[in-house]
Amino acid sequence: MLSQKDYEKLYELNNDHVIEIVENFIHLCKPSKITVITDSEEDIRYVREKCIEIGEERPLTIEGHTVHFDGFVDMKNHDQARDKEHTKVLVPEGEYASPWINTINRKEGLDEILNIMDGCMKGHECVIRFFCLGPLDSRFSILALQITDSFYVAHSEDLLYRKGYETFKELNGSDDFFYFVHSSGKLIGNPPVTKNLQKRRIYIDLEEDRVLSVNNQYAGNSLGLKKLALRLAIHKAEKEGWLAEHFFILGIHPKEKNRVTYFCGAYPSGCGKTSTAMLPGQTIIGDDIAYLRPWGDGYSHAANIESGVFGIIRDVNPLHDPEIYKAITTPKEVIFTNVLINNGKPYWLGMGSEIPENGFNFSGGWYDGKTDEKGIQIPAAHPNARYTVRIEELANGDPNLQNPDGVPIHAIFYGGRDSDTMPP
């Protein structure tokens, strides 16, 4: 299962904690092959090519563009969005469980999910990945180990996060890192999608700084380094005296003035963080998650834990979102998810141009007026369809994206959809 070359890649880290985690979950999940991915371009290219080979992604007409589809049964039962019902924080017996957070007894939850994960990677190739949340060699840096049998997940993380294999060597054997174990579970169809959505589980274990996720592919459920890592970081930040927040980071450039002022913005999902962070004439550091720390200059400094954007594509058009639209319609590495494909071109809701009457989407072969088994009309693209792209490939990417000191924050915007119901 694990070649001599891959063994050597693991042992070069000189970290018994990493090896123990990998061995434990290989034994539990039982993949047919294990591949360790380093920071080398050769290894990263292998991930991209494997995505295409096994059908998790399909190439599109524009160079570098691919499309991925997540599981779909009907418009109410699918893997097209975060599964809030089955995303739970594991709480040890006797500890306080907030009524505002979906929790489960830790022992009960671990027994359940580890039972589901037993053999979940049979017949699959498992990849071992290493990333860094936040800029490298920084006070913001948190290292992350990812174990997954989805090459789409592994490819997405290459666009969204900084390489971390070499940095793991600097831990000197420490267990000071997050880790994430994910499996798509049994797959069906072409493209291959998760079969057993009813057994989808995403459990956050604060005691072990880890997330276990099974029977899903949608990035919000499967990419542990994204919102799931935010839960771990909030817990860590509370203990250490800093903040992990659902914030964008925007650089404001006043006209005719040679200065930039950095702001954060706290909006819930789907409320315009990405669009605001991509305002014309301004620069983007991040659109989703930020770490903030007190700094010696008297300001709070913020850094984007990511180096890419996983954005909602609905209503992205050249009139209202010119920078995003340009970025995702020109040659570069972009992953589209759950959009409509016609003749190798992606289409989405609100894109500002005519959508074909047929094509291929998350439901399979699609035509205008198609309904699911319950009679609900299936749109051309899912309302939560996404795109994934590197920030450094955006024309308005801020030069301080990789600054290990982050940027000083002068103000924070707060917003939401329901100001008359619940404060944002």
C-alpha positions as CSV (number, residue, x, y, z in Angstrom):
1,M,0.0,0.0,0.0
2,L,2.7,2.5,1.0
3,S,5.8,2.4,-1.2
4,Q,9.3,2.8,0.1
5,K,9.4,6.2,-1.5
6,D,6.3,7.3,0.3
7,Y,7.6,5.8,3.6
8,E,10.7,7.9,3.2
9,K,8.6,11.1,2.6
10,L,6.9,10.5,5.9
11,Y,10.0,9.6,7.9
12,E,11.8,12.7,6.6
13,L,9.4,14.8,8.7
14,N,10.9,13.2,11.8
15,N,7.5,13.4,13.5
16,D,6.2,10.3,15.3
17,H,2.8,12.0,15.8
18,V,2.2,12.3,12.0
19,I,3.3,8.7,11.5
20,E,1.0,7.4,14.3
21,I,-2.0,9.3,12.9
22,V,-1.4,8.1,9.3
23,E,-0.9,4.5,10.5
24,N,-4.1,4.5,12.6
25,F,-6.3,5.8,9.9
26,I,-4.8,3.7,7.2
27,H,-5.6,0.7,9.4
28,L,-9.2,2.0,9.9
29,C,-10.1,3.2,6.4
30,K,-8.2,0.4,4.5
31,P,-7.3,2.2,1.2
32,S,-5.8,0.2,-1.6
33,K,-2.9,2.6,-2.1
34,I,-1.4,5.5,-0.1
35,T,0.5,8.4,-1.8
36,V,2.4,11.1,0.2
37,I,2.4,14.5,-1.5
38,T,5.3,16.9,-0.8
39,D,5.7,20.5,-1.9
40,S,7.3,19.5,-5.2
41,E,5.7,20.5,-8.5
42,E,5.9,16.8,-9.6
43,D,3.8,15.7,-6.7
44,I,1.3,18.5,-7.1
45,R,1.0,17.9,-10.8
46,Y,0.2,14.2,-10.0
47,V,-2.8,15.4,-7.9
48,R,-4.1,17.5,-10.8
49,E,-3.7,14.8,-13.4
50,K,-5.2,12.1,-11.1
51,C,-8.4,14.3,-10.7
52,I,-8.9,14.0,-14.5
53,E,-7.9,10.4,-14.8
54,I,-10.5,9.1,-12.2
55,G,-13.2,11.5,-13.3
56,E,-13.5,13.7,-10.2
57,E,-12.9,16.7,-12.5
58,R,-13.3,17.2,-16.2
59,P,-11.3,19.6,-18.3
60,L,-13.1,22.5,-20.0
61,T,-12.3,24.5,-23.1
62,I,-10.3,27.3,-21.5
63,E,-6.8,26.2,-20.5
64,G,-6.5,25.3,-16.8
65,H,-10.3,25.2,-16.2
66,T,-11.9,22.1,-14.8
67,V,-15.4,21.2,-13.5
68,H,-16.4,19.0,-10.5
69,F,-19.8,17.7,-9.6
70,D,-21.1,16.8,-6.1
71,G,-23.7,14.2,-5.2
72,F,-27.4,14.7,-6.1
73,V,-30.5,12.7,-5.4
74,D,-33.1,15.5,-5.6
75,M,-33.4,19.2,-4.8
76,K,-33.9,18.4,-1.1
77,N,-31.4,15.5,-0.8
78,H,-28.0,16.3,-2.1
79,D,-24.3,17.1,-1.4
80,Q,-24.4,20.6,-2.8
81,A,-24.0,22.6,0.4
82,R,-22.8,22.3,4.0
83,D,-24.6,19.6,6.0
84,K,-25.3,21.5,9.2
85,E,-27.5,18.7,10.7
86,H,-24.6,16.2,10.7
87,T,-21.8,18.6,11.5
88,K,-21.3,18.3,15.2
89,V,-18.7,19.3,17.9
90,L,-17.7,16.4,20.1
91,V,-18.2,17.4,23.8
92,P,-16.7,15.2,26.6
93,E,-19.0,13.9,29.3
94,G,-19.8,16.6,31.9
95,E,-18.5,19.6,29.9
96,Y,-20.8,22.5,28.9
97,A,-22.5,22.2,25.6
98,S,-23.8,25.4,24.1
99,P,-27.4,25.4,22.9
100,W,-26.3,27.5,19.9
101,I,-23.8,24.8,18.7
102,N,-24.7,21.4,17.3
103,T,-23.0,18.9,19.6
104,I,-22.8,15.3,20.5
105,N,-21.3,13.4,23.4
106,R,-17.6,12.8,22.5
107,K,-17.5,9.0,23.1
108,E,-20.8,8.5,21.4
109,G,-19.8,10.5,18.4
110,L,-16.4,8.9,18.0
111,D,-18.0,5.4,18.3
112,E,-20.4,6.3,15.6
113,I,-18.1,8.0,13.1
114,L,-15.2,5.5,13.5
115,N,-17.6,2.7,12.9
116,I,-18.8,4.4,9.7
117,M,-15.2,5.0,8.6
118,D,-14.2,1.4,9.0
119,G,-13.2,0.4,5.5
120,C,-14.5,3.6,3.9
121,M,-11.5,3.9,1.6
122,K,-11.6,0.3,0.2
123,G,-10.6,0.4,-3.4
124,H,-9.5,4.0,-3.2
125,E,-6.2,5.7,-3.3
126,C,-5.5,7.8,-0.2
127,V,-3.4,10.9,-0.4
128,I,-1.5,12.5,2.6
129,R,-1.2,16.2,2.3
130,F,0.6,19.0,4.3
131,F,-0.5,22.6,4.4
132,C,0.0,25.8,6.4
133,L,-3.0,28.0,7.5
134,G,-1.8,31.6,7.4
135,P,1.5,33.0,5.9
136,L,4.6,30.8,6.3
137,D,7.1,31.4,9.1
138,S,4.6,33.7,10.9
139,R,3.0,34.1,14.3
140,F,-0.3,33.4,12.4
141,S,0.9,30.0,11.0
142,I,-0.9,26.8,12.0
143,L,0.2,23.6,10.2
144,A,-2.4,21.1,8.9
145,L,-2.3,17.5,8.0
146,Q,-4.9,16.2,5.5
147,I,-5.7,12.6,4.8
148,T,-8.3,12.1,2.0
149,D,-9.3,9.7,-0.7
150,S,-10.7,12.6,-2.9
151,F,-8.3,14.1,-5.4
152,Y,-10.8,16.9,-5.9
153,V,-10.3,17.8,-2.2
154,A,-6.5,17.5,-2.6
155,H,-6.5,19.7,-5.7
156,S,-8.8,22.3,-4.2
157,E,-6.5,22.6,-1.3
158,D,-3.6,23.3,-3.6
159,L,-5.4,26.4,-4.9
160,L,-6.7,27.5,-1.5
161,Y,-3.7,26.9,0.9
162,R,0.0,27.3,1.3
163,K,2.3,24.4,0.9
164,G,3.3,22.9,4.3
165,Y,5.4,19.7,3.8
166,E,8.8,21.4,4.3
167,T,7.4,23.5,7.2
168,F,6.3,20.3,9.0
169,K,9.9,19.4,9.3
170,E,10.4,22.5,11.5
171,L,8.0,21.1,14.1
172,N,10.9,19.0,15.4
173,G,8.5,16.2,16.4
174,S,5.8,18.4,18.0
175,D,2.1,17.6,17.8
176,D,1.2,21.3,17.4
177,F,-0.9,21.0,14.2
178,F,-4.4,20.4,13.1
179,Y,-5.4,17.2,11.3
180,F,-8.3,16.2,9.0
181,V,-9.4,12.8,7.9
182,H,-11.9,12.7,5.0
183,S,-13.4,10.0,2.8
184,S,-15.9,10.3,0.0
185,G,-17.0,6.8,0.9
186,K,-18.5,4.4,-1.6
187,L,-18.9,6.1,-5.0
188,I,-21.4,5.6,-7.8
189,G,-22.0,7.0,-11.3
190,N,-20.0,9.0,-13.8
191,P,-18.7,11.4,-12.6
192,P,-18.2,9.4,-9.4
193,V,-20.1,10.8,-6.4
194,T,-20.8,9.7,-2.9
195,K,-23.5,7.0,-2.6
196,N,-24.4,6.9,1.1
197,L,-25.3,10.5,1.8
198,Q,-27.6,9.3,4.7
199,K,-24.4,8.3,6.5
200,R,-22.7,11.6,6.0
201,R,-21.0,12.8,9.2
202,I,-18.6,15.7,9.9
203,Y,-17.4,15.6,13.5
204,I,-15.1,18.2,15.1
205,D,-12.9,16.9,17.9
206,L,-11.5,19.9,19.9
207,E,-9.6,17.6,22.3
208,E,-7.5,16.2,19.5
209,D,-7.5,19.3,17.2
210,R,-8.9,17.2,14.4
211,V,-12.0,16.8,12.1
212,L,-13.3,13.5,10.9
213,S,-15.5,13.7,7.8
214,V,-17.1,10.8,5.8
215,N,-19.5,10.2,2.9
216,N,-19.4,13.6,1.3
217,Q,-17.5,15.6,-1.4
218,Y,-18.9,19.2,-1.3
219,A,-16.0,21.3,-0.2
220,G,-17.7,22.9,2.8
221,N,-18.0,19.4,4.2
222,S,-14.9,17.7,2.9
223,L,-12.2,20.4,3.0
224,G,-11.2,20.3,6.6
225,L,-8.9,23.3,6.3
226,K,-11.9,25.6,5.6
227,K,-14.8,26.2,7.9
228,L,-14.1,23.1,9.9
229,A,-10.6,24.3,10.8
230,L,-12.2,27.6,11.8
231,R,-13.9,25.8,14.7
232,L,-10.6,24.3,15.8
233,A,-8.9,27.7,15.5
234,I,-11.6,29.5,17.5
235,H,-11.0,27.1,20.3
236,K,-7.2,27.5,20.1
237,A,-7.5,31.3,19.8
238,E,-9.7,31.5,22.9
239,K,-7.1,29.8,25.0
240,E,-4.2,31.8,23.6
241,G,-5.6,35.3,23.4
242,W,-6.2,36.0,19.7
243,L,-9.1,35.8,17.3
244,A,-10.2,33.5,14.5
245,E,-13.0,35.1,12.5
246,H,-15.3,34.7,9.5
247,F,-13.8,38.0,8.0
248,F,-12.7,39.3,4.6
249,I,-9.6,41.5,4.5
250,L,-9.7,44.4,2.0
251,G,-7.2,47.1,1.1
252,I,-8.8,50.5,0.4
253,H,-6.9,52.8,-1.9
254,P,-8.2,56.4,-1.8
255,K,-8.1,58.2,-5.2
256,E,-5.1,60.5,-5.7
257,K,-3.5,59.4,-2.4
258,N,-0.5,57.1,-2.1
259,R,-1.7,55.0,0.8
260,V,-3.7,51.8,1.6
261,T,-5.9,51.3,4.6
262,Y,-6.9,47.8,5.6
263,F,-10.4,46.8,6.7
264,C,-12.0,43.5,7.8
265,G,-15.7,42.6,7.2
266,A,-17.9,40.2,9.0
267,Y,-20.8,39.0,6.9
268,P,-22.4,35.5,7.1
269,S,-22.1,33.1,4.1
270,G,-23.8,34.4,1.0
271,C,-23.9,38.0,2.1
272,G,-21.3,39.5,-0.1
273,K,-17.9,39.0,1.5
274,T,-16.2,38.0,-1.7
275,S,-17.9,40.7,-3.8
276,T,-17.0,43.4,-1.2
277,A,-13.4,42.1,-1.0
278,M,-13.2,42.3,-4.8
279,L,-14.4,45.9,-5.2
280,P,-12.9,47.6,-8.3
281,G,-9.9,49.7,-7.6
282,Q,-9.2,48.1,-4.3
283,T,-7.1,45.0,-3.3
284,I,-8.0,41.7,-1.8
285,I,-6.1,39.8,0.9
286,G,-8.9,37.4,1.8
287,D,-12.6,36.9,1.4
288,D,-13.5,34.4,4.1
289,I,-11.4,33.6,7.2
290,A,-8.9,35.7,9.1
291,Y,-6.7,35.3,12.1
292,L,-6.2,38.5,14.2
293,R,-3.5,39.1,16.7
294,P,-2.5,42.1,18.9
295,W,0.7,43.7,17.5
296,G,3.4,46.0,18.8
297,D,2.3,49.0,16.8
298,G,-1.0,49.2,18.7
299,Y,-3.1,47.7,16.0
300,S,-4.7,44.3,15.6
301,H,-3.0,42.7,12.6
302,A,-4.9,40.2,10.4
303,A,-3.8,37.5,8.0
304,N,-5.8,35.4,5.5
305,I,-5.5,31.8,6.5
306,E,-6.0,30.9,2.9
307,S,-4.3,31.9,-0.4
308,G,-7.3,31.3,-2.6
309,V,-11.0,31.9,-3.1
310,F,-13.8,29.3,-2.9
311,G,-16.6,31.6,-3.9
312,I,-20.3,31.4,-4.7
313,I,-20.5,31.9,-8.5
314,R,-24.2,32.8,-8.7
315,D,-24.7,36.4,-9.9
316,V,-21.1,36.9,-10.8
317,N,-21.2,38.9,-14.0
318,P,-19.1,41.5,-15.8
319,L,-21.3,44.4,-14.6
320,H,-21.4,43.8,-10.9
321,D,-18.3,41.7,-10.3
322,P,-15.9,42.6,-13.1
323,E,-12.7,41.5,-11.3
324,I,-14.1,38.1,-10.4
325,Y,-15.7,37.6,-13.8
326,K,-12.4,38.4,-15.6
327,A,-10.5,36.0,-13.3
328,I,-12.7,33.0,-14.0
329,T,-13.1,33.5,-17.7
330,T,-9.4,33.7,-18.7
331,P,-6.8,30.9,-18.8
332,K,-5.5,30.0,-15.3
333,E,-6.2,27.2,-12.8
334,V,-9.9,27.4,-11.9
335,I,-12.2,24.7,-10.5
336,F,-15.9,25.1,-11.2
337,T,-18.4,23.1,-9.2
338,N,-22.0,22.3,-9.8
339,V,-22.4,24.6,-12.8
340,L,-23.9,23.8,-16.3
341,I,-21.5,22.6,-19.0
342,N,-22.3,23.0,-22.7
343,N,-19.6,22.4,-25.3
344,G,-16.9,22.7,-22.7
345,K,-18.0,26.0,-21.4
346,P,-19.4,26.7,-17.8
347,Y,-22.7,28.6,-17.3
348,W,-24.2,29.7,-14.0
349,L,-27.2,31.6,-12.6
350,G,-27.0,35.4,-13.0
351,M,-23.9,35.4,-15.2
352,G,-25.3,38.1,-17.4
353,S,-25.5,36.1,-20.6
354,E,-27.9,33.6,-22.1
355,I,-27.8,30.1,-20.7
356,P,-28.2,27.2,-23.1
357,E,-31.4,25.1,-23.0
358,N,-29.5,21.9,-22.3
359,G,-26.1,20.5,-21.2
360,F,-24.6,18.6,-18.3
361,N,-24.9,19.7,-14.7
362,F,-25.0,18.3,-11.1
363,S,-28.2,16.3,-12.0
364,G,-26.6,14.7,-15.1
365,G,-28.0,15.4,-18.5
366,W,-30.0,18.6,-18.2
367,Y,-32.6,20.5,-20.2
368,D,-34.7,23.5,-19.5
369,G,-37.8,22.4,-17.5
370,K,-36.2,19.2,-16.1
371,T,-37.6,18.2,-12.7
372,D,-36.4,15.8,-10.0
373,E,-38.4,12.8,-8.8
374,K,-40.5,15.0,-6.5
375,G,-41.5,17.3,-9.3
376,I,-39.2,20.2,-8.2
377,Q,-37.6,22.0,-11.1
378,I,-33.9,21.6,-11.4
379,P,-32.0,24.9,-12.3
380,A,-29.3,25.0,-14.9
381,A,-26.7,25.5,-12.2
382,H,-27.0,25.0,-8.4
383,P,-27.7,28.2,-6.5
384,N,-24.6,27.3,-4.4
385,A,-22.4,26.5,-7.4
386,R,-18.8,27.6,-6.8
387,Y,-15.5,28.5,-8.3
388,T,-12.0,28.0,-6.8
389,V,-9.0,30.2,-7.8
390,R,-5.7,31.4,-6.3
391,I,-5.7,35.0,-5.0
392,E,-2.2,35.6,-6.5
393,E,-3.7,35.1,-9.9
394,L,-6.2,37.8,-9.5
395,A,-5.4,41.2,-11.0
396,N,-6.4,42.9,-7.7
397,G,-4.5,40.6,-5.4
398,D,-2.9,42.6,-2.5
399,P,1.0,42.3,-2.3
400,N,0.7,41.7,1.4
401,L,-1.1,38.4,1.0
402,Q,2.0,36.5,2.1
403,N,3.3,39.0,4.6
404,P,4.2,37.1,7.8
405,D,3.2,40.2,9.8
406,G,-0.2,40.4,8.3
407,V,-1.7,43.9,7.9
408,P,-2.9,46.5,10.5
409,I,-6.7,46.7,10.7
410,H,-8.2,50.1,11.0
411,A,-11.9,49.2,11.0
412,I,-14.3,46.2,10.8
413,F,-17.6,46.2,8.9
414,Y,-20.5,44.1,10.2
415,G,-23.4,43.1,8.0
416,G,-26.0,40.4,7.4
417,R,-29.4,39.5,5.9
418,D,-31.6,39.7,9.0
419,S,-30.8,42.8,11.0
420,D,-34.3,42.9,12.3
421,T,-34.2,39.3,13.6
422,M,-30.7,38.5,14.9
423,P,-27.7,40.8,15.2
424,P,-24.9,39.9,12.8
